[in-house]
Amino acid sequence: MTHTNQLVNKTVLISGASVAGPALALWLHRYGFTATVVERAPELRTGGYKVDIRGTAVEVCRRMGVLDEIRACSTDMDGGSYVDAQGRTVGRMPAEIFGGRVEQDDEIMRGDLARILYERTRDDVEYLFDDSIAALHDDGDGVDVTFESGTRRRFDLVVGADGLHSHTRRLVFGDEQRFKRHLGAYISIFTAPNRLGLTRWETYHARPDKLISVYSAAGEQAHTAKNCFVFSSPEELSYDHRDTERQKRLLADAFAGDDWEIPRLIADSADAEDFYFDSIALIEMDRWSSGRVVLLGDAAHCTSPASGQGTGLALTGAYVLAGELAAAHGDHRVAFEAYEREMRPGVELNQRFAAGFVKEMTVSSRWKIALRMAMVRTLPRTPWKNLIAKKIRDDVQRAANAVPVKEYGQAYGPRVAA
């Protein structure tokens, strides 16, 4: 395709209204494309856990014009502590060691970030809630889409930004199990009563092959907290990822018989409206696009919660994909290849990081837990604490900056100004 200043392939359907989808829609609108976002949920999903905005993602958010809003919604955590089975504090760590952040980094609740991106785009982008893609047909010149509602429309391009269990990926590339790599653990999180009376603080309790954390961030209602559970499971469990009641039973079974506050914390899942349960897994694909369909964020390359970079890569990927489409004046063949070329090395680095770190989340024996608790207890008083903190920050920052910021704006006029 010969490039001109005229955009081709202007209409883009995006499946998924979490973070990656609205972020992509924002950039596409600025570059002159017409974006439509379809979301299965009947309204914007505002649940979820705290997510990091680090490295490249900080600069992407600045260019999007949402960094001040993110700062205003910061979790502003002071730090965290480990407790034993009797609830006694074993050790405390301040946020500067705990978070591995540098000056510009921040942390926000996923729901707050989704709301910020939605509110920034809803006047310029068509949102279709309570609907999803039922079928699509790429004839080479466009994509005919049939929605679950029965509506049929045609788009120039389709983007699957619909997460780990991407329906778009399944329709175009095949069964999820071809690409999913289970890392040997599961995670669950939900909003619950603030039983530990926490304020901008996180409490951890470790058991063999299990980790429990409870936190209450700035902006949370004083009486609420997030309960988070991680447990090892070498084999994948059998359940429907939309069957919440089955997932609650699996969580309860995994922690049956455990003491500390665990029975009460687990019981709070019964009334949780934002209950989340899933495998800690990677999505590994040889290609992220096929014809006029491309995948973005977790749908393309889930790095799992163990990486701490899923949200950052979603934001960065949206910036890169839109930028490459603009640079190619809409030529999807050129843009999709360039997008993958820019993103893949950083994605693979973060996936390696996650595969290694998941074992640190669920320590396998009591003596290893005791050793870790001894380190936590003594670290704040040791003369080398700053060296350890620097090592943590360096590792995290290497992952957070694994995809460099590429310049797209100068060549494409005022549309890209934040």
C-alpha beads as a LAMMPS data file, in Angstrom:
LAMMPS data file: protein, C-alpha beads

418 atoms
417 bonds

1 atom types
1 bond types

-500.0 500.0 xlo xhi
-500.0 500.0 ylo yhi
-500.0 500.0 zlo zhi

Masses

1 110.0

Atoms # bond

1 1 1 0.000 0.000 0.000
2 1 1 1.389 3.405 -0.969
3 1 1 1.424 5.858 1.906
4 1 1 -0.167 9.279 1.535
5 1 1 -1.219 11.807 4.116
6 1 1 -4.722 10.389 3.827
7 1 1 -5.637 7.879 6.541
8 1 1 -6.970 4.513 5.420
9 1 1 -8.634 1.898 7.635
10 1 1 -10.197 4.592 9.802
11 1 1 -12.891 2.581 11.607
12 1 1 -11.598 0.417 14.445
13 1 1 -13.616 -1.890 16.708
14 1 1 -12.001 -2.530 20.099
15 1 1 -13.240 -5.422 22.247
16 1 1 -12.784 -4.662 25.950
17 1 1 -13.329 -1.527 28.062
18 1 1 -10.878 -2.119 30.903
19 1 1 -7.549 -0.281 30.485
20 1 1 -5.977 -1.215 27.151
21 1 1 -9.161 -0.649 25.117
22 1 1 -10.041 2.886 26.270
23 1 1 -6.350 3.883 26.188
24 1 1 -6.123 2.775 22.558
25 1 1 -9.388 4.549 21.752
26 1 1 -7.994 7.781 23.201
27 1 1 -4.911 7.657 20.989
28 1 1 -6.803 6.570 17.880
29 1 1 -9.181 9.505 18.227
30 1 1 -6.281 11.931 18.494
31 1 1 -4.774 10.522 15.311
32 1 1 -8.045 10.882 13.399
33 1 1 -9.378 7.311 13.514
34 1 1 -12.939 6.427 14.553
35 1 1 -12.998 4.012 17.476
36 1 1 -15.844 1.896 18.804
37 1 1 -15.420 -0.021 22.082
38 1 1 -17.617 -3.035 22.858
39 1 1 -17.779 -4.391 26.409
40 1 1 -19.562 -7.530 27.616
41 1 1 -20.340 -6.047 31.044
42 1 1 -23.502 -3.935 31.325
43 1 1 -21.492 -0.994 32.671
44 1 1 -17.908 0.017 33.344
45 1 1 -16.169 -2.455 35.665
46 1 1 -14.722 -0.529 38.594
47 1 1 -13.405 -3.391 40.747
48 1 1 -9.917 -4.838 40.869
49 1 1 -6.702 -4.493 42.796
50 1 1 -4.020 -1.826 42.929
51 1 1 -1.890 -1.537 39.812
52 1 1 1.468 0.107 39.183
53 1 1 2.180 3.000 36.822
54 1 1 5.940 2.834 36.344
55 1 1 8.671 3.608 33.868
56 1 1 7.513 3.985 30.282
57 1 1 3.862 3.940 31.375
58 1 1 4.391 7.136 33.389
59 1 1 5.492 8.994 30.264
60 1 1 2.648 7.476 28.234
61 1 1 0.133 8.688 30.839
62 1 1 1.710 12.159 30.778
63 1 1 1.285 12.281 26.988
64 1 1 -2.295 11.079 27.338
65 1 1 -2.953 13.984 29.673
66 1 1 -4.190 11.807 32.568
67 1 1 -1.157 11.797 34.873
68 1 1 -2.534 14.460 37.221
69 1 1 -5.780 12.493 37.605
70 1 1 -3.788 9.357 38.361
71 1 1 -1.760 11.233 40.983
72 1 1 -4.986 12.449 42.595
73 1 1 -6.175 8.834 42.906
74 1 1 -2.879 7.420 44.179
75 1 1 -3.131 4.598 46.714
76 1 1 -0.506 6.530 48.722
77 1 1 0.495 3.423 50.656
78 1 1 2.819 3.935 53.632
79 1 1 4.222 0.416 53.617
80 1 1 3.502 -3.102 54.752
81 1 1 4.083 -5.647 57.476
82 1 1 4.246 -9.408 57.926
83 1 1 2.377 -11.104 60.761
84 1 1 2.577 -14.604 62.196
85 1 1 -0.258 -17.029 62.931
86 1 1 -0.976 -15.242 66.224
87 1 1 -1.286 -11.897 64.471
88 1 1 1.985 -10.582 65.902
89 1 1 3.951 -8.229 63.661
90 1 1 7.136 -9.935 62.517
91 1 1 8.546 -7.064 60.482
92 1 1 7.621 -3.800 58.810
93 1 1 8.879 -2.251 55.606
94 1 1 8.364 1.348 54.477
95 1 1 6.941 2.071 51.040
96 1 1 10.311 3.098 49.577
97 1 1 11.573 -0.467 50.056
98 1 1 8.214 -2.205 49.746
99 1 1 7.217 -0.765 46.379
100 1 1 10.470 -0.583 44.449
101 1 1 9.391 2.750 42.965
102 1 1 11.312 5.793 41.831
103 1 1 10.123 9.378 42.061
104 1 1 7.744 9.438 39.075
105 1 1 6.140 6.032 39.671
106 1 1 2.704 5.706 41.205
107 1 1 0.028 3.186 42.101
108 1 1 -3.718 3.385 41.537
109 1 1 -6.724 1.120 41.889
110 1 1 -7.519 -0.550 38.575
111 1 1 -11.118 0.635 38.783
112 1 1 -10.038 4.261 39.212
113 1 1 -7.773 4.015 36.173
114 1 1 -10.546 2.467 34.078
115 1 1 -12.905 5.270 35.134
116 1 1 -10.349 7.985 34.280
117 1 1 -9.792 6.559 30.796
118 1 1 -13.496 6.072 30.162
119 1 1 -14.405 9.587 31.258
120 1 1 -11.624 11.009 29.087
121 1 1 -12.903 9.183 25.983
122 1 1 -16.685 8.770 26.307
123 1 1 -17.521 12.003 24.448
124 1 1 -15.333 11.072 21.462
125 1 1 -15.638 7.291 21.328
126 1 1 -18.669 5.047 20.808
127 1 1 -19.112 2.612 23.718
128 1 1 -21.348 -0.456 23.366
129 1 1 -21.950 -1.968 26.817
130 1 1 -23.757 -5.249 27.492
131 1 1 -22.674 -6.678 24.143
132 1 1 -19.773 -8.594 22.625
133 1 1 -18.474 -10.036 19.386
134 1 1 -20.242 -13.265 18.424
135 1 1 -18.544 -13.768 15.057
136 1 1 -16.273 -11.941 12.682
137 1 1 -15.233 -12.432 9.085
138 1 1 -12.133 -10.806 7.624
139 1 1 -12.524 -10.725 3.830
140 1 1 -9.258 -8.876 3.227
141 1 1 -10.894 -5.515 2.642
142 1 1 -12.623 -5.202 6.020
143 1 1 -14.103 -7.174 8.889
144 1 1 -17.791 -8.058 9.121
145 1 1 -18.760 -8.328 12.787
146 1 1 -21.861 -9.948 14.239
147 1 1 -22.556 -8.958 17.835
148 1 1 -24.268 -11.070 20.502
149 1 1 -27.156 -8.576 20.334
150 1 1 -27.700 -9.561 16.706
151 1 1 -26.399 -6.284 15.283
152 1 1 -24.125 -6.573 12.249
153 1 1 -21.542 -3.963 11.336
154 1 1 -18.425 -3.648 9.239
155 1 1 -15.105 -2.211 10.452
156 1 1 -11.742 -1.668 8.827
157 1 1 -9.829 -3.174 11.776
158 1 1 -10.625 -5.123 14.958
159 1 1 -8.567 -5.060 18.165
160 1 1 -8.944 -7.682 20.888
161 1 1 -8.222 -5.961 24.203
162 1 1 -10.379 -8.391 26.155
163 1 1 -7.922 -9.865 28.613
164 1 1 -6.432 -13.229 29.524
165 1 1 -9.559 -15.099 28.409
166 1 1 -9.893 -13.111 25.183
167 1 1 -12.910 -14.107 23.124
168 1 1 -11.446 -12.259 20.129
169 1 1 -8.276 -14.357 20.354
170 1 1 -10.331 -17.549 20.493
171 1 1 -12.383 -16.583 17.425
172 1 1 -9.340 -15.726 15.304
173 1 1 -6.418 -17.763 16.656
174 1 1 -8.017 -20.791 18.314
175 1 1 -8.419 -22.298 21.766
176 1 1 -6.893 -20.487 24.751
177 1 1 -4.978 -23.562 25.915
178 1 1 -2.734 -23.318 22.848
179 1 1 -1.266 -20.093 24.212
180 1 1 -1.772 -20.172 27.980
181 1 1 1.072 -21.220 30.309
182 1 1 -0.032 -21.847 33.879
183 1 1 2.687 -20.694 36.305
184 1 1 1.629 -22.978 39.132
185 1 1 -0.520 -20.677 41.260
186 1 1 -3.913 -18.990 41.557
187 1 1 -4.893 -15.552 42.807
188 1 1 -8.146 -14.198 44.220
189 1 1 -9.023 -10.677 45.345
190 1 1 -12.192 -8.919 46.440
191 1 1 -13.482 -5.989 48.472
192 1 1 -14.385 -6.841 52.053
193 1 1 -14.880 -5.262 55.498
194 1 1 -11.684 -3.722 56.885
195 1 1 -11.365 -6.294 59.661
196 1 1 -7.738 -5.426 60.433
197 1 1 -8.388 -1.685 60.734
198 1 1 -5.785 -0.783 58.103
199 1 1 -5.161 2.705 56.726
200 1 1 -2.830 3.024 53.715
201 1 1 -1.166 -0.161 54.872
202 1 1 -0.814 -3.767 53.707
203 1 1 -0.584 -6.795 55.991
204 1 1 0.909 -10.079 54.767
205 1 1 0.704 -13.558 56.210
206 1 1 2.654 -16.413 54.599
207 1 1 1.990 -20.132 54.885
208 1 1 3.616 -22.970 52.926
209 1 1 2.545 -22.565 49.291
210 1 1 0.203 -19.708 50.219
211 1 1 0.268 -15.940 50.675
212 1 1 -2.504 -13.790 52.126
213 1 1 -2.530 -10.003 52.006
214 1 1 -5.032 -7.411 53.166
215 1 1 -4.732 -3.731 52.345
216 1 1 -6.668 -0.508 52.528
217 1 1 -5.447 2.286 50.266
218 1 1 -5.949 6.038 50.309
219 1 1 -9.403 6.878 49.046
220 1 1 -10.861 3.575 50.198
221 1 1 -13.833 3.865 52.476
222 1 1 -12.568 3.460 56.044
223 1 1 -14.598 0.298 56.553
224 1 1 -13.428 -1.515 53.395
225 1 1 -10.258 -3.314 52.383
226 1 1 -9.055 -5.670 49.686
227 1 1 -8.520 -9.314 50.623
228 1 1 -5.988 -11.074 48.404
229 1 1 -5.131 -14.787 48.362
230 1 1 -2.448 -16.608 46.381
231 1 1 -1.949 -20.368 46.508
232 1 1 0.117 -22.927 44.644
233 1 1 -1.561 -25.415 42.343
234 1 1 0.777 -27.185 39.916
235 1 1 -2.181 -28.467 37.908
236 1 1 -4.826 -26.220 36.417
237 1 1 -8.147 -26.392 38.224
238 1 1 -11.324 -27.199 36.351
239 1 1 -13.916 -24.398 36.341
240 1 1 -15.701 -21.930 34.101
241 1 1 -14.070 -18.509 34.459
242 1 1 -17.567 -16.965 34.584
243 1 1 -18.790 -19.318 37.353
244 1 1 -18.124 -17.161 40.411
245 1 1 -19.760 -19.507 42.924
246 1 1 -17.561 -22.409 41.833
247 1 1 -14.490 -20.174 42.140
248 1 1 -15.475 -19.170 45.684
249 1 1 -15.702 -22.847 46.626
250 1 1 -12.264 -23.533 45.141
251 1 1 -10.804 -20.653 47.163
252 1 1 -12.402 -21.873 50.379
253 1 1 -11.148 -25.422 49.753
254 1 1 -7.588 -24.207 49.162
255 1 1 -7.471 -22.471 52.570
256 1 1 -9.631 -24.891 54.572
257 1 1 -8.225 -25.514 58.046
258 1 1 -5.866 -22.510 58.047
259 1 1 -5.779 -20.258 61.094
260 1 1 -4.950 -16.561 61.722
261 1 1 -7.766 -14.383 60.269
262 1 1 -8.110 -16.602 57.222
263 1 1 -11.553 -18.140 57.928
264 1 1 -13.132 -14.695 58.439
265 1 1 -11.364 -13.209 55.421
266 1 1 -12.456 -16.087 53.194
267 1 1 -16.028 -15.868 54.494
268 1 1 -16.176 -12.256 53.293
269 1 1 -16.032 -13.494 49.703
270 1 1 -19.662 -14.630 49.956
271 1 1 -20.982 -11.073 49.700
272 1 1 -18.263 -9.627 47.459
273 1 1 -19.653 -8.071 44.289
274 1 1 -16.207 -7.703 42.702
275 1 1 -14.878 -11.210 43.405
276 1 1 -11.930 -12.129 41.159
277 1 1 -10.297 -15.536 40.824
278 1 1 -7.916 -16.754 38.144
279 1 1 -4.816 -18.656 37.259
280 1 1 -1.501 -16.837 37.395
281 1 1 -0.623 -17.485 33.784
282 1 1 1.153 -16.185 30.711
283 1 1 -0.160 -15.872 27.169
284 1 1 2.609 -16.717 24.701
285 1 1 1.930 -16.313 20.976
286 1 1 4.113 -16.350 17.879
287 1 1 2.087 -13.530 16.338
288 1 1 -0.337 -11.002 17.786
289 1 1 -2.154 -10.248 14.551
290 1 1 -3.904 -12.060 11.734
291 1 1 -5.032 -10.057 8.731
292 1 1 -7.050 -7.087 9.976
293 1 1 -7.351 -8.348 13.576
294 1 1 -4.745 -7.588 16.236
295 1 1 -4.487 -8.316 19.972
296 1 1 -3.507 -5.865 22.692
297 1 1 -2.536 -6.135 26.358
298 1 1 -3.278 -9.366 28.227
299 1 1 -5.118 -10.759 25.201
300 1 1 -1.833 -10.738 23.282
301 1 1 0.783 -11.308 25.950
302 1 1 -0.525 -11.616 29.500
303 1 1 2.426 -11.300 31.886
304 1 1 0.282 -12.211 34.941
305 1 1 -0.009 -10.348 38.256
306 1 1 3.389 -11.796 39.191
307 1 1 5.078 -9.350 36.808
308 1 1 3.492 -6.219 38.264
309 1 1 3.654 -4.790 34.727
310 1 1 0.424 -5.902 33.063
311 1 1 -1.220 -2.483 33.295
312 1 1 1.934 -0.662 32.256
313 1 1 2.324 -2.872 29.191
314 1 1 -1.354 -2.381 28.312
315 1 1 -0.960 1.411 28.400
316 1 1 2.329 1.302 26.514
317 1 1 0.975 -1.152 23.954
318 1 1 -2.007 1.104 23.257
319 1 1 0.364 4.037 22.687
320 1 1 2.593 2.015 20.362
321 1 1 -0.211 0.383 18.364
322 1 1 -1.988 3.677 17.729
323 1 1 1.288 5.431 16.977
324 1 1 2.326 2.805 14.438
325 1 1 -1.081 2.928 12.760
326 1 1 -0.756 6.697 12.472
327 1 1 2.835 6.447 11.222
328 1 1 1.702 3.992 8.534
329 1 1 -1.335 6.182 7.728
330 1 1 -3.581 3.260 8.593
331 1 1 -1.736 0.529 6.684
332 1 1 -2.374 -2.299 9.135
333 1 1 0.177 -4.649 7.600
334 1 1 3.012 -2.226 8.244
335 1 1 1.637 -1.021 11.577
336 1 1 0.944 -4.418 13.141
337 1 1 4.436 -5.675 12.348
338 1 1 6.046 -2.523 13.740
339 1 1 3.876 -2.658 16.880
340 1 1 4.963 -6.200 17.609
341 1 1 8.602 -5.412 16.843
342 1 1 8.570 -2.555 19.355
343 1 1 6.719 -4.420 22.101
344 1 1 7.864 -8.037 22.008
345 1 1 11.353 -7.777 23.592
346 1 1 9.976 -5.907 26.614
347 1 1 7.009 -8.255 26.928
348 1 1 9.253 -11.313 26.906
349 1 1 11.535 -9.794 29.547
350 1 1 8.525 -9.225 31.804
351 1 1 7.217 -12.723 31.203
352 1 1 10.562 -14.183 32.282
353 1 1 10.457 -11.968 35.368
354 1 1 6.945 -13.204 36.225
355 1 1 7.818 -16.877 35.763
356 1 1 10.650 -16.479 38.267
357 1 1 8.843 -14.291 40.771
358 1 1 5.706 -16.412 41.155
359 1 1 7.766 -18.885 43.184
360 1 1 8.673 -16.036 45.547
361 1 1 4.991 -15.318 46.114
362 1 1 4.260 -18.815 47.409
363 1 1 7.229 -20.047 49.463
364 1 1 7.088 -23.810 49.727
365 1 1 8.211 -24.623 53.294
366 1 1 8.011 -23.329 56.853
367 1 1 11.772 -22.964 57.227
368 1 1 11.954 -20.819 54.088
369 1 1 9.143 -18.661 55.444
370 1 1 11.001 -18.365 58.772
371 1 1 14.153 -17.291 56.917
372 1 1 12.224 -14.661 54.992
373 1 1 10.610 -13.356 58.166
374 1 1 14.047 -13.044 59.782
375 1 1 15.201 -10.963 56.812
376 1 1 12.097 -8.771 56.979
377 1 1 12.581 -8.269 60.713
378 1 1 16.224 -7.203 60.467
379 1 1 16.317 -5.391 57.114
380 1 1 15.245 -1.899 58.309
381 1 1 18.079 -1.928 60.888
382 1 1 20.854 -3.261 58.669
383 1 1 23.537 -0.962 57.203
384 1 1 23.048 -2.495 53.755
385 1 1 19.295 -1.860 53.570
386 1 1 19.841 0.892 50.987
387 1 1 21.776 -1.499 48.750
388 1 1 18.976 -4.058 48.957
389 1 1 16.372 -1.380 48.256
390 1 1 18.400 -0.250 45.233
391 1 1 18.620 -3.819 43.931
392 1 1 14.833 -4.170 44.197
393 1 1 14.282 -0.830 42.455
394 1 1 16.784 -1.630 39.693
395 1 1 15.132 -4.964 38.905
396 1 1 11.661 -3.422 38.874
397 1 1 12.737 -0.440 36.798
398 1 1 14.447 -2.639 34.239
399 1 1 11.139 -4.391 33.688
400 1 1 9.119 -1.158 33.755
401 1 1 11.329 0.474 31.118
402 1 1 11.752 -2.608 28.943
403 1 1 9.726 -0.960 26.150
404 1 1 11.310 2.415 25.337
405 1 1 9.217 5.488 24.585
406 1 1 9.114 5.946 20.827
407 1 1 8.307 9.353 19.374
408 1 1 5.271 9.487 17.123
409 1 1 3.803 12.940 17.701
410 1 1 6.058 15.345 15.829
411 1 1 5.209 14.061 12.363
412 1 1 1.447 13.925 12.763
413 1 1 0.322 17.374 13.754
414 1 1 -1.701 18.771 16.633
415 1 1 -4.016 15.783 17.077
416 1 1 -1.469 14.097 19.375
417 1 1 -1.034 17.015 21.767
418 1 1 -2.121 15.978 25.269

Bonds

1 1 1 2
2 1 2 3
3 1 3 4
4 1 4 5
5 1 5 6
6 1 6 7
7 1 7 8
8 1 8 9
9 1 9 10
10 1 10 11
11 1 11 12
12 1 12 13
13 1 13 14
14 1 14 15
15 1 15 16
16 1 16 17
17 1 17 18
18 1 18 19
19 1 19 20
20 1 20 21
21 1 21 22
22 1 22 23
23 1 23 24
24 1 24 25
25 1 25 26
26 1 26 27
27 1 27 28
28 1 28 29
29 1 29 30
30 1 30 31
31 1 31 32
32 1 32 33
33 1 33 34
34 1 34 35
35 1 35 36
36 1 36 37
37 1 37 38
38 1 38 39
39 1 39 40
40 1 40 41
41 1 41 42
42 1 42 43
43 1 43 44
44 1 44 45
45 1 45 46
46 1 46 47
47 1 47 48
48 1 48 49
49 1 49 50
50 1 50 51
51 1 51 52
52 1 52 53
53 1 53 54
54 1 54 55
55 1 55 56
56 1 56 57
57 1 57 58
58 1 58 59
59 1 59 60
60 1 60 61
61 1 61 62
62 1 62 63
63 1 63 64
64 1 64 65
65 1 65 66
66 1 66 67
67 1 67 68
68 1 68 69
69 1 69 70
70 1 70 71
71 1 71 72
72 1 72 73
73 1 73 74
74 1 74 75
75 1 75 76
76 1 76 77
77 1 77 78
78 1 78 79
79 1 79 80
80 1 80 81
81 1 81 82
82 1 82 83
83 1 83 84
84 1 84 85
85 1 85 86
86 1 86 87
87 1 87 88
88 1 88 89
89 1 89 90
90 1 90 91
91 1 91 92
92 1 92 93
93 1 93 94
94 1 94 95
95 1 95 96
96 1 96 97
97 1 97 98
98 1 98 99
99 1 99 100
100 1 100 101
101 1 101 102
102 1 102 103
103 1 103 104
104 1 104 105
105 1 105 106
106 1 106 107
107 1 107 108
108 1 108 109
109 1 109 110
110 1 110 111
111 1 111 112
112 1 112 113
113 1 113 114
114 1 114 115
115 1 115 116
116 1 116 117
117 1 117 118
118 1 118 119
119 1 119 120
120 1 120 121
121 1 121 122
122 1 122 123
123 1 123 124
124 1 124 125
125 1 125 126
126 1 126 127
127 1 127 128
128 1 128 129
129 1 129 130
130 1 130 131
131 1 131 132
132 1 132 133
133 1 133 134
134 1 134 135
135 1 135 136
136 1 136 137
137 1 137 138
138 1 138 139
139 1 139 140
140 1 140 141
141 1 141 142
142 1 142 143
143 1 143 144
144 1 144 145
145 1 145 146
146 1 146 147
147 1 147 148
148 1 148 149
149 1 149 150
150 1 150 151
151 1 151 152
152 1 152 153
153 1 153 154
154 1 154 155
155 1 155 156
156 1 156 157
157 1 157 158
158 1 158 159
159 1 159 160
160 1 160 161
161 1 161 162
162 1 162 163
163 1 163 164
164 1 164 165
165 1 165 166
166 1 166 167
167 1 167 168
168 1 168 169
169 1 169 170
170 1 170 171
171 1 171 172
172 1 172 173
173 1 173 174
174 1 174 175
175 1 175 176
176 1 176 177
177 1 177 178
178 1 178 179
179 1 179 180
180 1 180 181
181 1 181 182
182 1 182 183
183 1 183 184
184 1 184 185
185 1 185 186
186 1 186 187
187 1 187 188
188 1 188 189
189 1 189 190
190 1 190 191
191 1 191 192
192 1 192 193
193 1 193 194
194 1 194 195
195 1 195 196
196 1 196 197
197 1 197 198
198 1 198 199
199 1 199 200
200 1 200 201
201 1 201 202
202 1 202 203
203 1 203 204
204 1 204 205
205 1 205 206
206 1 206 207
207 1 207 208
208 1 208 209
209 1 209 210
210 1 210 211
211 1 211 212
212 1 212 213
213 1 213 214
214 1 214 215
215 1 215 216
216 1 216 217
217 1 217 218
218 1 218 219
219 1 219 220
220 1 220 221
221 1 221 222
222 1 222 223
223 1 223 224
224 1 224 225
225 1 225 226
226 1 226 227
227 1 227 228
228 1 228 229
229 1 229 230
230 1 230 231
231 1 231 232
232 1 232 233
233 1 233 234
234 1 234 235
235 1 235 236
236 1 236 237
237 1 237 238
238 1 238 239
239 1 239 240
240 1 240 241
241 1 241 242
242 1 242 243
243 1 243 244
244 1 244 245
245 1 245 246
246 1 246 247
247 1 247 248
248 1 248 249
249 1 249 250
250 1 250 251
251 1 251 252
252 1 252 253
253 1 253 254
254 1 254 255
255 1 255 256
256 1 256 257
257 1 257 258
258 1 258 259
259 1 259 260
260 1 260 261
261 1 261 262
262 1 262 263
263 1 263 264
264 1 264 265
265 1 265 266
266 1 266 267
267 1 267 268
268 1 268 269
269 1 269 270
270 1 270 271
271 1 271 272
272 1 272 273
273 1 273 274
274 1 274 275
275 1 275 276
276 1 276 277
277 1 277 278
278 1 278 279
279 1 279 280
280 1 280 281
281 1 281 282
282 1 282 283
283 1 283 284
284 1 284 285
285 1 285 286
286 1 286 287
287 1 287 288
288 1 288 289
289 1 289 290
290 1 290 291
291 1 291 292
292 1 292 293
293 1 293 294
294 1 294 295
295 1 295 296
296 1 296 297
297 1 297 298
298 1 298 299
299 1 299 300
300 1 300 301
301 1 301 302
302 1 302 303
303 1 303 304
304 1 304 305
305 1 305 306
306 1 306 307
307 1 307 308
308 1 308 309
309 1 309 310
310 1 310 311
311 1 311 312
312 1 312 313
313 1 313 314
314 1 314 315
315 1 315 316
316 1 316 317
317 1 317 318
318 1 318 319
319 1 319 320
320 1 320 321
321 1 321 322
322 1 322 323
323 1 323 324
324 1 324 325
325 1 325 326
326 1 326 327
327 1 327 328
328 1 328 329
329 1 329 330
330 1 330 331
331 1 331 332
332 1 332 333
333 1 333 334
334 1 334 335
335 1 335 336
336 1 336 337
337 1 337 338
338 1 338 339
339 1 339 340
340 1 340 341
341 1 341 342
342 1 342 343
343 1 343 344
344 1 344 345
345 1 345 346
346 1 346 347
347 1 347 348
348 1 348 349
349 1 349 350
350 1 350 351
351 1 351 352
352 1 352 353
353 1 353 354
354 1 354 355
355 1 355 356
356 1 356 357
357 1 357 358
358 1 358 359
359 1 359 360
360 1 360 361
361 1 361 362
362 1 362 363
363 1 363 364
364 1 364 365
365 1 365 366
366 1 366 367
367 1 367 368
368 1 368 369
369 1 369 370
370 1 370 371
371 1 371 372
372 1 372 373
373 1 373 374
374 1 374 375
375 1 375 376
376 1 376 377
377 1 377 378
378 1 378 379
379 1 379 380
380 1 380 381
381 1 381 382
382 1 382 383
383 1 383 384
384 1 384 385
385 1 385 386
386 1 386 387
387 1 387 388
388 1 388 389
389 1 389 390
390 1 390 391
391 1 391 392
392 1 392 393
393 1 393 394
394 1 394 395
395 1 395 396
396 1 396 397
397 1 397 398
398 1 398 399
399 1 399 400
400 1 400 401
401 1 401 402
402 1 402 403
403 1 403 404
404 1 404 405
405 1 405 406
406 1 406 407
407 1 407 408
408 1 408 409
409 1 409 410
410 1 410 411
411 1 411 412
412 1 412 413
413 1 413 414
414 1 414 415
415 1 415 416
416 1 416 417
417 1 417 418
